[in-house]
């Protein structure tokens, strides 16, 4: 049972980048193909989810706040417009929240597999 849960967790972690990318594409309602990317955002997302899983397994939930704060400082420019967030900032925020939810759920799955 433990091995099956760990394998499931690895599969969820591996597929999470593509699942979040698909969800963001559905939420943004764009019909055009996205521009070519160098996968930096997806790499950041995988790193973020790995840190989230580690923090959940070691019961360090306050450290998740540091991940969110660090990402928001780096992603949101200080010269934002008075109209509020632009679409790219909203896209990044939704992606971060989806990534955090997937990471927490995957961390809880790993924690369950380790404890039982």
C-alpha positions, 0 to 999 in steps of 0.5 A: 500500500505504501509503495502504491501511494508513493508511486501515485505521489510521484506520478501526480508530481510529474504530471502536475506541471502539465495539469496546471498548464492545461487548467490555466489555458482553460481559465484564460479562455484563449483560443490561440496557441501560447507562444514558445516558452523556455519552460522557466515558469514550469521549472519554478512551479516544479521547484515550488511544489517540491518545496511545498511537499517537503514542508508539509512532510516535515510539518513546516506550514509557516515556511509555505508563507515564505515561498508565497512571499518570495514568489510575489516579491519577484513576480509583481513589479513595483510600478504596477498600474493604478487599474490593479493587476494586469492579466499576466499578474493574475495568470501568475497568481492563479498558477501559484495558488493552483501549484500550492494546492497541488503541492499541499495535497501531494505532500499530505499524500506522501505524509499519509504513505509514510505514517501508515 
